[in-house]
Amino acid sequence: MAQIERGKVQNGSIVFPQPLPFPEGMEVMVRIDLITGGNQAMPLRATCVPDASAHFAALPFFGMWADREDMRDSAGWVRKEREQWQQRATRQD
């Protein structure tokens, strides 16, 4: 489930105009898009730019095949799979 809400930063916390419809203690993932305009000046800081590699490495599927012996050489595994797909596609029965 995804929900998009707009809030304002007050004293380092995000405050929403109305309470969110989630149970107390529910864990959520938050993505912050900065809204600039009007007379608000938003200083750009290095902390506002996410490190894409760190984000990717934190995803639950990252490294899920690390202990598979048949995938030690991932490029070789993909080549082999593509060859098999090609053989199935061109085989005349």
C-alpha positions in Angstrom: 0.0 0.0 0.0 1.3 3.5 -0.8 0.0 6.8 0.4 1.3 10.3 -0.4 0.9 13.0 2.2 2.2 16.6 2.3 3.7 17.9 5.5 5.9 20.6 6.9 9.1 20.4 8.9 8.8 21.9 12.3 11.6 21.5 14.9 13.2 18.7 12.9 10.1 16.6 12.6 7.6 16.3 9.7 4.1 17.5 10.8 1.0 16.6 8.8 -2.2 18.7 8.7 -4.2 15.7 9.9 -3.3 12.5 11.8 -2.3 9.6 9.5 -4.6 6.6 9.4 -2.1 4.0 10.6 -1.9 2.1 13.8 0.5 3.4 16.5 4.0 1.8 16.1 3.5 0.8 12.5 6.8 0.9 10.6 6.7 2.8 7.3 9.3 3.8 4.7 9.5 7.5 4.0 10.6 9.2 0.8 11.1 13.0 1.0 10.6 15.2 -2.0 11.5 18.8 -1.4 8.9 21.4 -2.4 10.4 24.7 -3.3 8.6 27.8 -4.4 7.3 31.1 -3.3 9.6 32.8 -0.8 11.0 29.6 0.7 14.7 29.2 0.2 15.9 25.7 0.5 19.7 25.4 1.0 21.1 22.4 -0.8 23.2 20.3 1.5 25.0 17.0 1.0 22.6 15.4 3.5 19.7 16.1 1.2 21.1 14.0 -1.6 20.7 10.3 -1.0 23.5 7.9 -1.7 22.0 5.7 -4.4 24.4 2.8 -3.8 23.6 2.7 -0.1 19.9 2.8 -0.8 20.2 -0.1 -3.3 22.3 -2.2 -1.0 19.7 -1.8 1.7 16.9 -3.3 -0.5 15.7 -6.7 0.7 16.6 -8.5 -2.5 20.2 -7.3 -2.6 22.6 -10.2 -2.3 19.8 -12.9 -2.1 21.8 -15.1 -4.5 25.2 -14.6 -2.8 25.4 -18.2 -1.5 24.2 -19.9 -4.7 27.1 -22.0 -6.2 25.5 -21.9 -9.7 25.6 -18.1 -9.8 29.2 -17.4 -8.7 29.8 -16.0 -12.2 26.6 -14.0 -12.8 27.5 -12.9 -16.3 28.2 -16.5 -17.3 25.0 -17.7 -15.8 23.0 -15.0 -17.8 24.9 -16.0 -21.0 24.0 -19.7 -20.5 20.3 -18.8 -19.8 20.1 -16.6 -22.9 21.6 -19.4 -25.0 18.9 -21.8 -23.8 16.2 -19.3 -24.5 17.5 -18.7 -28.0 17.6 -22.5 -28.6 14.0 -22.8 -27.5 12.9 -19.9 -29.7 14.6 -21.1 -32.9 14.0 -24.9 -32.5 11.7 -26.3 -35.2 9.5 -29.1 -34.0 
